[in-house]
């Protein structure tokens, strides 16, 4: 497989898995450079540069600026020139400059294009509320993943991805993602265990406070799961006096949006990028 094909495959994998990343493309070179125009690489949230864009003389700058682009979500161009030609942080045309110590003396221009992770909603269960959650979430741009038993797969075919069990669906949740349990009496504890073991930034459960307290009695003393119980919103959703399944689903989506807009869901992912940026400094 060609290196460029491998990079494109990685981009597709990252998009499918719901991760943020930054595409780095060499658009112009001058004099001798090891990578040529059209070469693509990917900077991931952990600060790793995947793909070949040249030697250490240029990759450090690409990693650093790629992570910054992930933070700001703003595309831009950088220019890496021989160090004796760099007298200011910005070139005369406004392009950010970086110094290169490569003996070849080449100049490389790189376009950085941040790709923000697609927000995902993971739903465990196939209740009427679960089905409505999937419908609303897809309308506002979420990728929807559901975990259901084989017997209920057809009920949730509108989702982007259907998993045959709760654990598989919940394991895909990351810090940017929301997870809602809407099992409503169908294997509640199994779903709750899967949710608590996940990395979801938001966990909500469709249940009364009394039922929730009953369900967590056996889990509260589990050293691996108990610490996350306090993070669960139960009953899930904003208090809008909802009664019908559609209204309850709307209240849950509204709560998820409110928390995301206040960055209470995305903080964990944002902090990881910030730490990666600091480590490149």
C-alpha positions as CSV (number, residue, x, y, z in Angstrom):
1,X,0.0,0.0,0.0
2,X,1.3,3.4,-0.9
3,X,2.0,5.8,2.0
4,X,-0.6,8.3,0.7
5,X,-3.2,5.6,0.6
6,X,-2.3,4.6,4.1
7,X,-2.8,8.2,5.3
8,X,-6.2,8.4,3.6
9,X,-7.2,5.1,5.2
10,X,-6.2,6.6,8.6
11,X,-8.3,9.7,8.0
12,X,-11.3,7.5,7.3
13,X,-10.6,5.4,10.4
14,X,-10.4,8.6,12.6
15,X,-13.6,10.0,11.1
16,X,-15.4,6.7,11.7
17,X,-14.2,6.5,15.3
18,X,-15.3,10.0,16.1
19,X,-11.8,11.5,16.8
20,X,-10.6,14.9,16.1
21,X,-7.4,15.3,14.0
22,X,-5.6,17.7,11.7
23,X,-4.7,17.1,8.1
24,X,-1.3,18.5,7.1
25,X,-0.7,18.9,3.3
26,X,2.5,20.1,1.7
27,X,1.4,22.6,-0.9
28,X,4.7,24.1,-2.1
29,X,8.4,23.5,-1.7
30,X,11.5,25.4,-2.7
31,X,15.0,24.0,-3.3
32,X,15.8,20.5,-1.9
33,X,13.2,18.9,0.4
34,X,12.5,15.3,1.2
35,X,8.7,15.5,1.0
36,X,7.1,17.0,-2.1
37,X,3.8,18.9,-2.8
38,X,0.7,16.8,-2.3
39,X,2.2,14.8,0.5
40,X,-0.3,14.4,3.4
41,X,0.1,13.6,7.1
42,X,-2.2,13.6,10.0
43,X,-1.7,15.1,13.5
44,X,-3.7,13.3,16.1
45,X,-4.9,14.6,19.5
46,X,-1.9,12.9,21.3
47,X,0.5,15.0,19.2
48,X,1.7,12.2,17.0
49,X,2.3,13.0,13.3
50,X,1.3,10.1,11.0
51,X,2.6,10.0,7.4
52,X,5.8,11.3,5.9
53,X,6.2,15.0,5.5
54,X,9.9,15.3,5.8
55,X,12.6,15.0,8.5
56,X,12.8,16.3,12.0
57,X,13.7,19.7,10.6
58,X,10.0,20.3,9.6
59,X,7.9,17.7,11.5
60,X,8.3,19.4,14.9
61,X,6.7,22.6,13.6
62,X,4.0,20.6,11.8
63,X,3.1,18.8,15.0
64,X,3.1,21.9,17.1
65,X,1.0,24.0,14.7
66,X,-1.3,21.0,14.0
67,X,-2.2,20.7,17.7
68,X,-2.8,24.5,17.9
69,X,-5.2,24.2,14.9
70,X,-7.0,21.4,16.7
71,X,-7.4,23.8,19.7
72,X,-8.6,26.8,17.7
73,X,-10.4,24.8,14.9
74,X,-9.0,27.3,12.4
75,X,-7.2,26.2,9.3
76,X,-4.1,27.9,8.2
77,X,-0.8,27.9,6.4
78,X,2.7,27.6,7.9
79,X,6.1,28.1,6.2
80,X,9.2,26.4,7.3
81,X,12.4,28.2,6.1
82,X,16.1,28.0,6.7
83,X,16.8,29.5,10.1
84,X,19.1,32.3,8.7
85,X,16.2,33.5,6.6
86,X,13.7,33.8,9.5
87,X,13.9,37.2,11.2
88,X,10.2,37.4,12.4
89,X,7.5,35.0,13.5
90,X,5.3,36.0,10.6
91,X,6.3,36.3,6.9
92,X,5.6,39.4,4.8
93,X,2.4,37.8,3.4
94,X,1.1,36.9,6.9
95,X,2.1,33.3,6.9
96,X,3.4,31.9,10.2
97,X,7.1,31.2,10.0
98,X,9.2,28.4,11.6
99,X,12.9,27.9,11.5
100,X,14.6,24.9,9.9
101,X,18.1,23.7,10.6
102,X,18.2,21.2,7.6
103,X,21.5,21.5,5.7
104,X,19.6,21.1,2.4
105,X,18.2,24.7,2.9
106,X,14.8,23.9,1.5
107,X,11.5,25.7,2.3
108,X,8.2,23.9,2.9
109,X,4.7,25.4,3.0
110,X,2.1,23.3,4.8
111,X,-1.7,23.8,4.9
112,X,-3.2,22.6,8.2
113,X,-6.9,21.6,8.2
114,X,-8.4,20.7,11.6
115,X,-11.2,18.1,11.5
116,X,-13.4,18.2,14.5
117,X,-14.8,14.9,15.8
118,X,-18.4,14.2,14.9
119,X,-20.4,14.3,18.1
120,X,-21.9,10.9,18.9
121,X,-24.8,9.7,20.9
122,X,-24.7,6.2,22.2
123,X,-28.1,4.8,23.2
124,X,-28.6,1.6,25.2
125,X,-32.0,0.1,24.8
126,X,-34.8,0.1,22.2
127,X,-37.7,1.8,24.0
128,X,-39.9,4.5,22.4
129,X,-37.7,7.1,24.1
130,X,-34.6,5.4,22.6
131,X,-36.0,5.5,19.1
132,X,-36.9,9.2,19.4
133,X,-33.5,10.0,20.8
134,X,-31.9,8.5,17.7
135,X,-34.2,10.5,15.4
136,X,-33.6,13.8,17.1
137,X,-29.8,13.3,17.4
138,X,-29.4,12.5,13.8
139,X,-31.4,15.6,12.8
140,X,-28.9,17.8,14.7
141,X,-25.8,16.1,13.3
142,X,-24.9,13.5,15.8
143,X,-23.7,10.1,14.8
144,X,-25.9,7.6,16.6
145,X,-24.8,4.2,17.9
146,X,-27.2,1.9,19.7
147,X,-26.8,-1.2,21.8
148,X,-29.7,-3.7,21.7
149,X,-30.4,-7.4,21.9
150,X,-30.7,-9.3,18.6
151,X,-34.5,-9.5,19.1
152,X,-34.8,-5.7,19.0
153,X,-32.4,-4.8,16.2
154,X,-35.1,-4.0,13.7
155,X,-36.6,-1.4,16.1
156,X,-33.4,0.7,15.9
157,X,-32.4,0.4,12.3
158,X,-32.6,4.2,11.9
159,X,-29.3,4.5,13.9
160,X,-26.0,4.9,12.1
161,X,-24.6,1.8,13.9
162,X,-26.4,-1.0,15.7
163,X,-24.4,-3.2,18.2
164,X,-25.8,-6.5,19.4
165,X,-25.0,-5.8,23.0
166,X,-24.6,-3.0,25.5
167,X,-20.9,-3.4,26.2
168,X,-19.9,-3.1,22.5
169,X,-21.9,0.1,22.0
170,X,-20.8,1.7,25.3
171,X,-17.1,0.9,24.7
172,X,-17.1,3.3,21.7
173,X,-18.0,6.3,23.8
174,X,-15.3,8.9,24.4
175,X,-15.1,12.1,26.4
176,X,-16.9,14.1,23.7
177,X,-19.8,11.7,23.5
178,X,-23.1,11.3,25.3
179,X,-24.5,8.0,26.4
180,X,-28.1,7.4,27.4
181,X,-29.6,4.3,29.0
182,X,-33.2,3.8,28.0
183,X,-33.6,0.1,28.8
184,X,-36.6,0.7,31.1
185,X,-36.7,-2.7,32.8
186,X,-34.9,-4.7,30.1
187,X,-31.5,-5.7,31.5
188,X,-31.0,-2.4,33.3
189,X,-28.1,-3.5,35.5
190,X,-26.2,-4.9,32.5
191,X,-26.6,-1.6,30.6
192,X,-25.6,0.4,33.7
193,X,-22.4,-1.6,34.1
194,X,-21.5,-1.0,30.5
195,X,-22.2,2.7,30.8
196,X,-20.1,3.1,34.0
197,X,-17.2,1.3,32.3
198,X,-17.3,3.7,29.4
199,X,-15.4,7.0,28.8
200,X,-18.6,8.9,27.9
201,X,-18.5,12.6,28.8
202,X,-22.2,12.5,29.6
203,X,-24.2,9.5,31.0
204,X,-28.0,9.8,31.5
205,X,-30.5,7.2,32.5
206,X,-34.2,7.2,31.9
207,X,-35.3,6.2,35.4
208,X,-36.9,7.6,38.5
209,X,-34.5,8.6,41.4
210,X,-35.9,5.7,43.5
211,X,-35.3,3.1,40.8
212,X,-31.8,4.5,40.1
213,X,-30.8,4.3,43.7
214,X,-32.0,0.7,43.8
215,X,-30.1,-0.2,40.7
216,X,-26.8,1.2,41.9
217,X,-26.8,-0.5,45.4
218,X,-24.8,-3.4,44.1
219,X,-22.4,-1.2,42.0
220,X,-21.6,1.5,44.5
221,X,-19.0,-0.7,46.2
222,X,-17.3,-1.7,43.0
223,X,-13.9,0.1,43.0
224,X,-13.8,0.4,39.2
225,X,-17.4,1.5,38.6
226,X,-18.5,3.2,41.9
227,X,-16.5,6.4,41.3
228,X,-18.5,7.2,38.2
229,X,-22.0,6.8,39.7
230,X,-22.1,10.4,40.8
231,X,-21.6,11.5,37.2
232,X,-24.9,9.9,36.0
233,X,-27.9,12.2,35.3
234,X,-30.9,10.2,36.6
235,X,-33.5,11.0,35.7
236,X,-31.9,12.1,32.5
237,X,-33.0,15.4,30.9
238,X,-33.9,18.9,31.8
239,X,-37.0,19.4,33.9
240,X,-39.5,20.6,31.3
241,X,-42.4,18.6,32.8
242,X,-42.1,16.1,30.0
243,X,-44.5,13.2,30.0
244,X,-44.7,11.7,26.5
245,X,-41.7,9.7,25.1
246,X,-41.0,12.4,22.5
247,X,-41.0,15.1,25.2
248,X,-38.7,13.1,27.4
249,X,-36.3,12.5,24.5
250,X,-36.3,16.2,23.8
251,X,-35.5,17.0,27.4
252,X,-32.5,14.7,27.3
253,X,-31.1,16.1,24.0
254,X,-31.6,19.6,25.4
255,X,-29.6,18.7,28.5
256,X,-26.8,17.2,26.4
257,X,-26.7,20.3,24.2
258,X,-26.7,22.6,27.3
259,X,-23.8,20.8,28.9
260,X,-21.8,20.6,25.6
261,X,-22.3,24.4,25.0
262,X,-21.0,25.0,28.5
263,X,-18.1,22.7,27.7
264,X,-18.8,20.3,30.5
265,X,-18.8,17.4,28.1
266,X,-15.8,18.3,26.0
267,X,-13.4,19.4,28.7
268,X,-11.7,16.1,29.0
269,X,-10.9,15.9,25.3
270,X,-9.9,19.6,25.1
271,X,-7.5,19.2,28.0
272,X,-5.8,16.2,26.4
273,X,-5.0,18.3,23.3
274,X,-3.8,21.2,25.5
275,X,-1.4,18.9,27.3
276,X,-0.1,17.6,24.0
277,X,0.5,21.2,22.8
278,X,2.4,22.0,26.0
279,X,4.6,18.8,25.6
280,X,5.7,20.1,22.1
281,X,6.8,23.4,23.5
